[in-house]
C-alpha cells in the first residue's frame, strides 16, 4: 500500500519530494491516526435484512410533493389537498384517500399502483411515476398507520424553527463538577441519558492550539505555549481567550467565514469577469468583527446602512454586502433582466444567511415543503426592487478617501483663497490643482447600495419569468414569521433616531425585522452556524436549511438557550465565542475508542472534543506563520501570491495575474485576490468557494490534489524553506531542531519514536545531497548567511514533512 501511494504522489520528476520522504509521511501519518482514533477502525456491520423505518419528512413528503401541483394549497383537483395533513386525512370529493393500516383499501395507494393509464397517478404524461421502491415505501407508511408528524402539518407551520425561541430551564445532571458553562448541562444530560461518559479534557497544549486556530486562525507560538503551561492561576484559560479575542487577527479569521456568505470577490463574474473594487467592504467586515459590532447592528448596516440617519462612510461601505452580486457586462444585456437576476440573488442570499431557508424554491411556485408562498417571495423582493442598479452595475459608486487623503485635500482646499488675479501665484495654484488631482486619482471607489427617488412596482413573476408579470405586490414578510415586528432593537442606536427615510417598505424595515427578538430564525441560525465552525457540525446538521427538510436538532433546548442568551447579551459574537471555547464540551479531548466511533461516528452527541481539517486560508496562513514569514499588514487592495501561469488567460479582458512583491506576497489568505471564473487554485483545492453565489457551508473533501499542493506549491515550498532557516537559526543540533519544529507546528513536544524517525531521515537526506550542490540549491532556495546549501536543503525537506502531517492540517 505504501508503494502505491508513493507511485501516485511522485509521478513528476521535478517534484520537491522524494520517495523516502513520502514513505516517512505515510509512517508518521499512520502513527497519528493510530494515536488519535484508537488501535483500529471499527468493523463494518453486516447489512440488516429488515428495511429501515419510514421517515415522513424525508421519505413520504417528497413523494406527495409530486402531486401538489394538482392537489396542493393552490389547486385542489377533485377536492384533494395532499400538502396539508388535515386536508389529506379528510380526503377528496370521493371520500378518504388514506386508510391508516390498510394500504390496499387506500385510494391513494390504488391510484399510484394502477396499470390503467386513465386512472394511474401521477398521470403518465407528467413523467412523475413512482419507482417500485417508492411504492413500497408508501405502502409501508400506510400500513404502519400513515403517521404524519406535527412538524409537517400545514407545510411545516408548526415546525419548531418557526416558533420564537424561549429560554428553557437548565437540566439537572449528576456530574455537576464537569459543567463549566451553564449550557454544558444540556450536553451532559443527553450523555448521561445514553449512559455515556464525556472524554477527559484535552491536555493544555492541545487545547491552546485548538482555541488559537479557532479564534484567530493561527497556531500558538512556542513562547505562548510555555507561558500557558506554566500559568497555574485559576483564570489561566480565561486569560488566553481574552488575549485572542483582543487580537486584530480575530477579525481576519472570522471575516474569511463571513465573506463566503456575502459572496465577496474582486471580479464581476460571468465570462468577461472584469475586476472591481470591493476590498473596502472586506476591510469593513474585518473591523466589525474586531470591534465586536453587535450582530443586529452588523445586520442593519449591511442591509440598510445607507438608510440610517446621517449615515457614516463606514455604514455606506457596509452595504457592499448586496453589491457583491455578479455583474454581467456582456454585449446586449437586457437591463431589466439584469435587475431581476440581481434582486433574486439578494432575496435568496438574505434568506440563506439570516433565515437558513431555501426560499429560492418559491421564486417559481409556492414552496413544496416549507410554509412560504410564491407571493411572499415577491413581497420580499419588493424591499430590493427600488435599488438604483444599472446594467453595468456602476450606477452607485462612491469615493471613500482615507483619513490621510481627506486631511491632505482639506489642507489644499484651505489654499483656495489665493487671489486668482495674481500672475505670480499662478504656478502655485497650478501645483495645488495638480496635487489635488493626484490625490483624487488615488482615492478608492467602491459600489454601495442606494435607492432611487421614485419607487418601482413589483409583480409576481409567473413561473419565475420576469417577462410574465402577474399580481402586483407590496413589500411584506412571510406569514409564518410574522410574529416579528419591525421595531428597532436596543443596540441599534442609530436606527432609534428619527428618520424620515424609515418606512415599512424599505430595506431598513427588512433589516430590523430580521433582528427582531421575536423573529424565530435569525438568532438560532447564527448560533448554529457559529457552533458548526467550532465543532464541525451544527446542532442542526443542515445549517443551510432549518425547514421541514432539514435535520432535526440534536439538542433543541441547547440551541434555544444559546439563541436567547446571545440576544440578551447584546448580540455579541465575542461573548458567544468566549462561552463556547471556555466550556467543558469544547475542552474535551478528541481521541476516541473504536466503540465510541462506532456508536457516534459524526460526534453528534458531543461525547468527545472537536477534530476537523483546517480551512484553506488557515492551512496557508499557518505554514507561513510557523516559518516566520506571514505579514501582519492589514487591509488595502487584494494581493496576488504566486499561482501557476496561464490560469488567467482570457480572450475577454486584459487582466493579468501580477505576483505581489515584498510582504504582500505573504499576506493572510483573506486578502488574496479572488477571481470568480478562476479562483486562487490552492485554496480551491481545499474547498474554498468561487464566491459566485452565497455559500453557507463549505464542502469537505480529501483528495490527492491536496497533498500535491502542500508538498509542491510555491507558497508551501517557500514556507518549508523559511521554516528550515528558522530551525537552523534557533537550534544548535538535530535533536533541538526537530523538537523545535514539532513545537512550532503541533504545539507539543516531539515523541521519542518521531524524533528517531526524523533523525534517520535527516541523516539519509544529508548523505544523498552531499556532493550534489545543484540539487541542494534547488531545494534550499535563498541561502541564509552561514548556511550550507546541503544543510538548508535537508531542513527544508524536514520542514516540508512537518507541514504535511495530518496533525498539522487538522485541529
C-alpha positions in Angstrom: 0.0 0.0 0.0 2.8 2.4 0.9 4.5 1.8 -2.5 1.2 2.5 -4.3 0.8 5.8 -2.5 4.4 6.7 -3.3 3.9 6.0 -7.0 0.8 8.1 -7.2 2.2 11.1 -5.4 5.7 11.2 -7.0 4.7 11.0 -10.6 6.5 14.2 -11.5 10.3 14.0 -11.9 10.8 17.7 -10.9 8.8 17.2 -7.6 10.4 18.5 -4.5 9.8 15.4 -2.5 11.5 12.0 -2.7 10.1 8.5 -2.4 11.8 8.2 1.0 10.0 11.4 2.2 6.6 10.2 1.1 7.2 6.9 2.9 8.2 8.9 6.0 4.9 10.9 5.8 3.0 7.7 5.5 4.6 6.2 8.6 4.2 9.3 10.7 0.6 9.8 9.4 -0.3 6.2 10.3 1.0 6.8 13.8 -1.0 10.0 14.2 -4.2 8.2 13.0 -3.5 5.3 15.4 -2.9 7.7 18.3 -5.9 9.8 17.5 -8.6 7.2 16.7 -7.6 4.1 18.6 -5.9 0.9 17.6 -8.1 0.1 14.7 -11.2 1.2 12.9 -14.5 -0.4 13.8 -15.7 -3.4 11.9 -18.4 -2.8 9.4 -21.7 -4.3 10.5 -23.4 -6.7 8.1 -26.4 -5.2 6.3 -29.7 -5.5 8.1 -32.3 -7.7 6.5 -35.2 -5.6 7.7 -36.0 -2.3 5.9 -35.2 1.0 7.7 -38.0 2.8 9.4 -40.0 5.3 7.4 -39.3 9.0 7.9 -42.3 11.0 6.7 -40.3 14.2 6.1 -37.5 12.5 4.1 -39.3 9.5 2.6 -43.0 10.3 2.1 -43.4 14.1 1.8 -41.2 14.2 -1.3 -43.4 11.5 -2.9 -46.6 13.5 -2.1 -45.0 16.7 -3.4 -45.2 15.1 -6.9 -48.9 15.5 -6.6 -49.2 19.0 -5.1 -49.3 20.9 -8.4 -52.8 19.5 -8.8 -53.6 18.5 -5.2 -51.9 21.2 -3.0 -52.6 24.6 -1.4 -53.1 26.5 -4.7 -55.1 23.8 -6.6 -57.3 21.0 -5.2 -58.5 18.9 -8.1 -61.3 16.6 -7.0 -61.2 18.5 -3.7 -57.9 16.8 -2.7 -55.1 18.6 -0.9 -52.0 16.4 -0.1 -50.0 19.3 1.2 -51.8 19.8 4.5 -52.2 17.0 6.9 -55.8 17.7 8.0 -56.9 18.1 4.3 -55.1 14.9 3.2 -56.7 12.9 6.1 -60.1 14.3 5.1 -59.7 13.1 1.5 -61.2 14.1 -1.8 -64.7 14.6 -3.1 -64.9 10.8 -3.2 -64.1 10.4 0.4 -60.9 9.3 2.3 -57.9 8.5 0.2 -55.6 7.3 3.0 -56.9 4.5 5.3 -54.3 4.1 8.1 -53.1 0.5 8.4 -54.8 -0.6 5.2 -52.8 0.3 2.0 -54.9 -1.9 -0.3 -58.1 0.0 0.8 -56.4 3.4 0.4 -57.4 5.2 -2.9 -54.0 6.9 -2.9 -52.2 3.6 -3.0 -54.6 2.2 -5.6 -54.0 5.1 -7.9 -50.2 5.0 -7.8 -50.2 1.2 -8.4 -52.9 1.2 -11.1 -52.0 -0.2 -14.6 -54.8 1.8 -16.3 -53.3 4.9 -17.9 -56.6 6.7 -17.4 -56.5 6.3 -13.6 -52.9 5.9 -12.6 -51.4 8.8 -10.7 -49.4 10.9 -11.3 -50.6 11.0 -14.9 -48.1 9.3 -17.3 -47.7 12.4 -19.4 -46.2 14.2 -16.4 -43.4 11.7 -16.1 -43.6 11.6 -12.3 -44.4 7.9 -11.7 -43.1 6.3 -8.5 -40.5 3.6 -8.7 -41.2 0.2 -7.2 -39.1 1.1 -4.2 -41.0 4.3 -3.6 -44.3 2.5 -4.0 -43.1 0.0 -1.3 -42.2 2.9 1.0 -45.7 4.4 0.5 -47.3 1.1 1.2 -45.2 0.5 4.4 -46.0 4.0 5.6 -49.8 3.5 5.3 -49.5 0.0 6.8 -47.7 1.5 9.8 -50.5 3.9 10.4 -49.8 6.7 8.0 -48.1 8.8 10.7 -48.0 12.5 9.7 -45.9 14.4 12.3 -46.9 17.8 13.7 -43.7 19.2 12.2 -45.1 18.7 8.7 -48.6 19.8 9.4 -49.7 22.6 7.1 -46.5 22.5 5.2 -44.5 22.9 8.3 -46.2 25.9 10.0 -45.9 24.1 13.4 -42.2 23.3 12.8 -40.0 24.1 15.8 -37.9 26.6 13.7 -40.9 28.9 13.1 -41.7 29.4 16.8 -39.8 32.2 18.6 -37.1 30.8 20.9 -37.6 30.9 24.7 -35.0 30.1 27.3 -35.6 26.6 28.7 -34.6 25.8 32.3 -31.2 24.2 32.8 -31.4 20.5 33.4 -30.3 18.6 36.5 -27.3 16.5 35.9 -25.4 14.0 38.1 -21.8 15.2 37.4 -22.2 18.8 38.3 -18.4 19.3 38.7 -18.0 18.7 34.9 -20.1 21.7 33.9 -18.0 24.8 33.1 -20.6 26.9 31.3 -24.3 26.7 32.3 -25.3 25.2 28.9 -22.8 22.3 29.3 -25.6 20.8 31.4 -27.7 20.2 28.2 -24.9 18.2 26.6 -24.1 16.2 29.8 -27.8 15.4 30.3 -28.0 13.7 26.9 -24.8 11.8 27.5 -26.0 10.6 31.0 -29.3 9.5 29.5 -27.4 7.4 27.0 -25.1 6.0 29.7 -22.0 7.6 28.1 -19.2 9.5 29.7 -17.6 12.7 28.3 -14.0 12.3 27.1 -11.3 13.5 29.5 -10.2 17.1 29.0 -7.5 17.7 26.3 -4.1 18.5 27.6 -3.3 22.2 27.8 -1.1 22.3 24.7 -3.8 20.7 22.6 -6.5 23.0 23.9 -4.3 26.0 23.3 -3.6 25.1 19.7 -7.3 24.3 19.1 -8.6 27.6 20.6 -5.9 29.7 18.8 -6.8 28.3 15.4 -10.5 28.7 16.1 -10.4 32.3 17.3 -7.6 33.8 15.2 -6.8 31.2 12.6 -3.2 30.9 13.6 -1.4 28.4 15.9 0.3 29.5 19.2 3.9 30.3 19.3 6.3 28.2 21.5 6.6 31.1 23.9 2.8 31.3 24.3 2.6 27.5 24.8 5.3 27.7 27.5 3.6 30.6 29.3 0.3 28.9 29.3 1.7 25.6 30.6 3.5 27.4 33.4 0.4 29.6 34.4 -1.1 27.9 37.4 -3.6 30.7 38.1 -7.3 29.7 38.2 -8.1 32.0 35.3 -5.3 30.8 33.0 -7.7 29.6 30.3 -9.8 32.9 30.5 -6.6 35.0 30.1 -5.7 33.1 26.9 -9.2 33.6 25.4 -9.2 37.3 26.2 -5.8 37.8 24.6 -7.1 36.0 21.4 -10.4 37.9 21.3 -8.5 41.2 21.5 -6.1 40.3 18.7 -6.5 42.0 15.3 -6.1 38.6 13.8 -9.5 37.7 15.2 -11.3 39.9 12.7 -9.3 38.4 9.8 -10.1 34.8 10.8 -13.9 35.4 11.1 -14.1 37.7 8.1 -13.0 34.7 6.0 -16.1 32.9 7.1 -18.5 35.7 6.6 -17.2 36.6 3.1 -18.4 33.2 1.9 -21.9 34.2 3.0 -21.5 37.6 1.4 -20.2 36.1 -1.9 -17.3 38.6 -1.8 -14.9 38.6 -4.7 -12.7 41.0 -6.6 -14.2 40.5 -10.0 -17.7 40.8 -11.6 -18.2 37.2 -12.7 -19.7 35.8 -15.9 -17.5 35.4 -19.0 -15.7 38.8 -19.0 -15.2 38.7 -15.3 -13.5 42.1 -15.1 -12.0 43.4 -11.9 -13.9 45.5 -9.4 -13.0 47.4 -6.2 -14.8 45.8 -3.2 -12.0 45.4 -0.7 -13.3 48.3 1.3 -16.3 46.1 2.2 -13.9 43.3 3.2 -12.0 45.6 5.4 -15.2 46.9 7.0 -16.1 43.3 7.9 -12.7 42.7 9.5 -13.1 45.8 11.5 -16.7 45.0 12.6 -15.6 41.6 14.0 -12.6 43.2 15.8 -14.7 45.8 17.5 -17.4 43.3 18.2 -20.2 45.2 16.4 -23.4 43.7 17.8 -24.8 41.3 15.3 -28.1 43.1 15.0 -26.3 46.3 14.1 -23.9 44.3 11.9 -27.0 43.1 10.0 -28.7 46.5 9.8 -25.6 48.3 8.4 -25.0 45.7 5.7 -28.6 45.6 4.5 -29.5 49.2 5.0 -26.6 51.3 6.3 -27.3 53.9 3.7 -30.9 54.5 5.0 -29.7 55.3 8.6 -29.9 59.0 9.6 -26.6 60.8 8.9 -25.1 57.5 7.6 -21.4 57.4 8.1 -19.0 56.5 5.3 -18.4 53.1 7.1 -22.2 52.4 7.2 -22.5 53.1 3.5 -19.5 50.9 2.7 -21.2 48.1 4.8 -24.0 48.0 2.2 -21.5 46.5 -0.2 -22.9 43.2 1.2 -25.6 43.3 -1.5 -23.3 44.9 -4.1 -21.3 41.7 -4.1 -23.7 40.3 -6.6 -22.2 39.4 -10.0 -22.4 41.9 -12.8 -22.9 40.9 -16.5 -21.1 43.2 -18.8 -21.6 41.1 -21.9 -22.9 42.9 -25.0 -26.7 43.0 -25.4 -27.5 42.6 -21.7 -31.2 43.3 -21.1 -31.2 45.9 -18.2 -34.5 44.7 -16.8 -33.3 41.1 -16.9 -30.1 42.1 -15.1 -32.1 43.9 -12.4 -34.3 40.8 -11.9 -31.3 38.5 -11.6 -29.6 40.7 -9.1 -32.7 41.2 -7.0 -33.4 37.4 -7.0 -29.9 36.8 -5.8 -30.4 39.4 -3.0 -33.6 37.7 -1.8 -32.1 34.2 -1.9 -28.9 35.3 -0.2 -30.8 37.2 2.6 -33.0 34.2 3.2 -30.0 31.8 3.2 -27.8 33.9 5.5 -30.2 35.1 8.1 -33.1 32.6 7.9 -31.4 29.3 6.7 -34.3 29.0 4.4 -34.4 27.6 0.8 -36.7 30.4 -0.2 -35.4 30.3 -3.8 -37.8 27.4 -4.3 -40.7 29.9 -4.1 -39.4 32.0 -6.9 -41.4 29.9 -9.4 -44.1 28.3 -7.3 -45.2 28.1 -3.7 -42.7 26.1 -1.6 -43.4 22.4 -1.7 -42.2 21.6 1.8 -42.0 24.8 3.8 -44.8 27.4 4.5 -43.7 30.0 2.0 -46.0 31.2 -0.8 -44.8 32.5 -4.1 -46.5 35.8 -3.4 -44.4 36.1 -0.2 -41.2 35.6 -2.2 -42.0 38.7 -4.3 -43.1 40.7 -1.3 -39.5 40.2 0.0 -38.1 41.1 -3.4 -40.1 44.4 -3.3 -37.7 45.5 -0.5 -34.9 45.4 -3.0 -36.7 46.5 -6.1 -36.2 50.2 -5.6 -32.4 50.0 -5.8 -30.6 52.3 -8.3 -28.8 49.5 -10.1 -27.9 49.6 -13.8 -27.0 47.0 -16.3 -23.3 47.8 -15.8 -23.6 47.9 -12.0 -21.7 51.1 -11.9 -24.6 53.4 -11.2 -23.9 53.7 -7.4 -20.2 54.1 -6.9 -18.8 56.4 -4.2 -15.4 57.7 -3.3 -14.1 57.0 0.2 -10.9 58.9 0.9 -8.6 57.6 3.6 -8.1 59.8 6.7 -4.7 60.9 5.3 -6.2 61.7 1.9 -9.1 63.6 3.4 -6.6 65.7 5.5 -4.5 66.4 2.5 -7.4 67.6 0.5 -8.7 69.8 3.3 -5.2 71.4 3.5 -5.2 72.0 -0.2 -8.7 73.5 -0.1 -7.5 75.9 2.5 -5.3 77.5 -0.2 -8.2 78.2 -2.4 -8.2 81.8 -1.0 -5.1 82.7 -3.1 -6.1 85.6 -5.3 -6.9 84.5 -8.8 -5.7 87.7 -10.4 -2.2 87.3 -9.3 0.0 86.2 -12.2 2.9 85.5 -9.8 0.8 83.0 -7.8 -0.5 81.0 -10.9 2.3 78.4 -10.7 1.3 77.8 -7.0 -2.4 77.4 -7.9 -1.4 75.0 -10.7 0.7 73.0 -8.4 -2.2 72.8 -5.8 -4.6 71.6 -8.6 -2.0 69.0 -9.7 -1.7 67.7 -6.2 -5.4 67.7 -5.7 -6.0 65.7 -8.9 -3.2 63.3 -8.0 -4.8 62.6 -4.6 -8.3 62.3 -6.0 -7.0 59.8 -8.6 -5.8 57.5 -5.7 -9.0 57.7 -3.6 -10.6 54.2 -3.6 -14.1 54.0 -5.1 -16.5 51.2 -4.3 -20.0 50.1 -5.0 -22.7 50.7 -2.4 -26.5 50.4 -2.1 -28.8 53.4 -2.8 -32.5 53.7 -3.6 -33.9 55.7 -6.4 -36.4 58.5 -5.6 -39.4 57.0 -7.3 -40.5 53.5 -6.1 -40.9 50.8 -8.7 -43.9 48.5 -8.8 -43.3 44.8 -8.0 -45.2 41.9 -9.5 -45.3 38.2 -9.0 -43.3 36.5 -11.9 -45.4 33.7 -13.2 -43.2 30.6 -13.3 -40.4 32.8 -12.2 -40.2 34.7 -15.5 -39.7 38.5 -15.3 -41.3 38.6 -18.8 -44.6 37.2 -17.5 -45.7 39.6 -14.6 -48.7 38.6 -12.5 -50.3 40.2 -9.5 -48.8 43.4 -8.1 -47.5 43.1 -4.6 -46.0 45.4 -1.9 -43.2 44.8 0.5 -44.1 42.4 3.3 -42.9 39.5 5.4 -43.8 35.7 5.2 -46.9 35.0 7.3 -45.3 32.1 9.2 -42.6 34.5 10.5 -45.0 37.5 11.1 -44.7 37.3 14.9 -41.6 39.5 14.5 -42.4 43.2 14.3 -40.2 45.9 12.6 -39.4 47.7 15.9 -35.8 48.7 16.3 -33.6 46.9 18.7 -31.9 48.5 21.7 -28.4 48.2 20.3 -29.4 49.9 17.1 -28.9 53.4 18.5 -28.8 55.0 15.0 -32.0 53.4 13.9 -33.8 54.5 17.0 -33.3 58.1 16.0 -35.9 59.9 14.0 -35.5 59.0 10.3 -37.7 60.3 7.6 -36.4 57.5 5.3 -37.7 54.8 7.6 -40.9 53.1 6.5 -42.4 49.7 6.4 -41.4 49.0 2.8 -37.7 49.8 2.7 -34.6 47.8 3.4 -34.2 49.3 6.9 -37.6 47.8 7.8 -36.4 44.4 6.4 -33.2 44.5 8.4 -35.0 45.4 11.6 -37.5 42.6 11.1 -34.7 40.1 10.7 -33.1 41.0 14.0 -36.3 41.5 15.9 -36.3 39.5 19.2 -39.4 37.7 18.0 -38.0 36.5 14.7 -37.8 32.8 15.3 -34.9 32.1 13.0 -32.1 34.7 12.9 -30.6 34.1 16.4 -31.0 30.4 16.1 -29.4 30.3 12.7 -26.4 32.4 13.7 -25.8 30.4 16.9 -26.0 27.2 14.9 -23.5 28.5 12.3 -21.0 29.5 15.0 -21.4 26.1 16.7 -20.7 24.4 13.3 -17.5 26.4 13.0 -16.2 25.2 16.4 -17.5 21.7 16.4 -17.6 20.8 12.7 -21.3 20.1 12.8 -24.2 22.3 13.8 -26.8 21.5 16.4 -28.9 21.4 13.3 -26.8 19.5 10.9 -28.2 21.2 7.9 -27.0 24.7 8.8 -28.2 25.8 5.3 -31.8 24.6 5.9 -33.8 24.9 9.1 -37.0 23.9 7.3 -39.0 20.7 7.3 -36.5 19.1 5.0 -33.6 19.9 7.3 -32.1 17.8 10.1 -33.8 17.7 13.5 -31.6 19.5 16.1 -29.7 17.1 18.3 -30.0 19.4 21.3 -33.1 21.7 20.7 -33.1 23.1 24.2 -29.4 23.9 24.0 -30.0 25.7 20.7 -32.8 27.8 22.1 -30.9 28.6 25.3 -27.9 29.8 23.4 -30.1 31.8 21.0 -31.8 33.7 23.8 -28.5 34.1 25.7 -27.0 35.6 22.5 -29.7 38.2 22.1 -29.8 39.1 25.8 -26.0 39.5 25.9 -26.4 42.3 23.2 -25.9 40.1 20.1 -22.2 39.9 21.0 -20.3 37.4 18.8 -17.2 37.6 21.1 -19.3 36.7 24.1 -20.8 33.8 22.3 -17.3 32.6 21.2 -16.0 33.1 24.7 -18.8 30.9 26.1 -18.1 28.1 23.6 -14.3 27.9 24.0 -14.4 28.0 27.8 -17.0 25.2 28.0 -16.3 21.7 29.2 -17.9 20.4 26.0 -15.2 22.2 23.9 -12.4 21.3 26.3 -12.8 17.6 25.8 -10.0 15.6 24.1 -10.7 14.5 20.5 -9.4 10.9 21.0 -11.9 8.2 20.6 -12.1 4.5 21.1 -13.3 2.1 18.4 -16.6 1.7 20.4 -17.1 5.5 20.6 -16.6 5.9 16.8 -19.0 3.1 16.1 -21.8 4.4 18.2 -21.4 8.1 17.1 -19.1 8.5 14.1 -20.1 12.1 13.5 -19.8 13.1 17.1 -23.4 14.3 17.0 -23.8 13.8 20.8 -20.6 15.6 21.7 -19.0 12.9 23.8 -15.6 14.0 22.6 -13.9 17.2 21.5 -13.9 18.6 18.0 -11.5 17.4 15.3 -11.6 18.8 11.8 -9.4 19.8 8.9 -8.3 23.4 8.8 -9.8 25.8 6.2 -7.9 26.7 3.1 -6.9 30.0 4.5 -5.8 28.6 7.8 -3.6 25.9 6.1 -1.7 28.6 4.1 -1.5 31.1 6.9 -0.2 28.5 9.4 2.5 27.4 7.1 3.8 31.0 6.6 3.3 31.8 10.3 5.4 29.0 11.7 8.1 29.8 9.1 8.2 33.4 10.4 7.1 34.8 7.0 3.5 35.8 7.5 2.9 39.5 7.1 0.8 41.3 9.7 -0.2 44.1 7.3 -3.9 44.7 7.4 -6.4 46.0 4.9 -6.0 47.6 1.5 -6.3 46.2 -2.1 -6.2 42.4 -2.5 -2.9 40.8 -3.2 -1.7 38.2 -5.7 0.6 35.5 -4.2 2.2 33.0 -6.6 0.0 30.8 -8.7 0.6 28.7 -11.9 0.9 30.6 -15.1 -1.9 30.7 -17.7 -4.8 30.4 -15.3 -5.9 34.0 -16.1 -5.6 33.6 -19.9 -8.9 35.1 -21.2 -9.9 36.4 -24.6 -12.4 38.8 -23.0 -10.1 41.2 -21.0 -6.5 42.0 -20.5 -6.4 41.4 -16.8 -3.2 39.7 -15.7 -2.1 38.0 -12.5 0.8 40.0 -11.3 2.5 38.2 -8.5 2.9 40.5 -5.5 6.3 41.5 -4.3 7.7 42.1 -0.8 5.5 41.4 2.2 2.3 41.5 0.0 3.4 38.1 -1.3 2.9 36.7 2.2 -0.3 38.4 3.4 -3.1 36.4 5.1 -5.4 34.3 2.9 -8.3 36.7 3.5 -6.5 39.3 1.4 -5.9 37.1 -1.7 -7.5 38.4 -4.9 -10.5 36.3 -5.8 -11.4 36.0 -9.5 -14.8 34.2 -9.8 -14.1 32.3 -13.0 -10.6 31.4 -11.9 -10.3 31.3 -8.1 -6.9 31.0 -6.4 -6.2 27.3 -7.2 -4.5 26.2 -3.9 -7.5 27.5 -1.9 -9.9 25.9 -4.3 -8.2 22.6 -3.7 -9.0 22.9 0.0 -12.7 23.6 -0.8 -12.8 27.4 -0.7 -15.7 28.5 -2.9 -15.6 30.7 -6.1 -17.8 33.3 -4.4 -20.2 33.4 -7.4 -23.1 32.8 -5.0 -23.7 32.7 -1.3 -22.1 29.6 0.3 -23.4 28.7 3.8 -21.3 25.6 4.3 -18.0 24.6 2.5 -17.6 21.1 1.1 -15.2 18.9 2.9 -13.1 16.8 0.5 -9.9 14.8 0.8 -8.1 14.2 -2.5 -4.5 13.5 -3.7 -4.6 17.1 -5.1 -4.4 18.5 -1.6 -1.2 16.6 -0.8 0.3 17.7 -4.1 -0.4 21.3 -3.2 1.1 21.3 0.2 4.1 19.4 -1.0 4.9 21.3 -4.2 3.0 24.6 -4.4 5.5 27.6 -4.4 3.9 29.1 -1.3 4.3 25.9 0.7 7.8 25.2 -0.7 8.8 28.8 0.4 7.2 28.2 3.8 9.3 25.0 4.2 12.4 26.9 3.2 11.6 29.6 5.7 11.0 27.0 8.4 14.3 25.4 7.6 16.1 28.8 8.0 14.3 29.2 11.3 15.3 25.8 12.6 18.9 26.2 11.6 18.9 29.7 13.2 17.3 28.7 16.5 18.5 25.2 17.1 22.1 24.0 17.6 21.8 20.3 16.7 19.5 17.8 15.0 17.5 16.9 18.1 16.9 20.5 19.1 15.8 21.5 15.6 13.4 18.6 15.3 12.0 19.3 18.8 11.5 23.0 17.9 9.9 22.1 14.6 7.3 19.9 16.4 6.6 22.7 19.0 6.1 25.2 16.1 3.7 23.1 14.1 1.9 21.0 16.7 2.4 23.0 20.0 3.6 19.8 21.7 6.9 18.0 22.3 8.2 15.5 19.8 7.7 11.9 20.8 10.8 9.6 21.0 9.7 7.5 18.0 9.1 10.6 15.9 12.5 12.0 16.9 14.2 8.8 15.9 12.4 8.6 12.6 13.1 12.2 11.6 16.8 11.9 12.8 17.3 8.9 10.5 15.6 10.9 7.7 18.0 13.9 8.2 21.0 11.6 8.1 19.8 9.9 4.9 19.0 13.1 3.1 22.3 14.7 4.2 24.1 11.7 2.7 22.1 11.9 -0.5 22.6 15.6 -1.1 26.3 15.8 0.0 28.3 16.4 -3.2 25.3 17.4 -5.2 25.4 21.2 -4.9 23.0 22.0 -7.7 20.3 19.6 -6.3 20.8 21.0 -2.8 20.5 24.7 -4.0 17.3 23.9 -6.0 15.7 22.6 -2.8 17.1 25.1 -0.3 16.1 28.4 -2.1 17.7 31.6 -0.8 20.6 30.7 1.5 20.8 32.4 4.8 24.2 33.6 5.9 26.5 30.8 7.2 24.1 28.1 6.0 25.4 25.5 3.5 23.2 24.5 0.6 23.1 20.9 1.8 22.1 21.7 5.4 19.4 24.2 4.3 18.1 21.7 1.8 17.9 18.9 4.3 16.0 21.0 6.8 13.7 22.3 4.0 12.7 18.7 3.4 12.2 18.2 7.1 10.0 21.4 7.1 8.0 20.0 4.2 7.4 16.8 6.2 6.3 18.7 9.3 3.9 21.0 7.4 2.2 18.0 5.8 1.5 16.0 9.0 -2.2 15.1 9.4 -2.0 16.5 12.9 -0.9 19.9 11.4 -3.5 20.1 8.7 -6.2 19.3 11.3 -7.1 20.7 14.6 
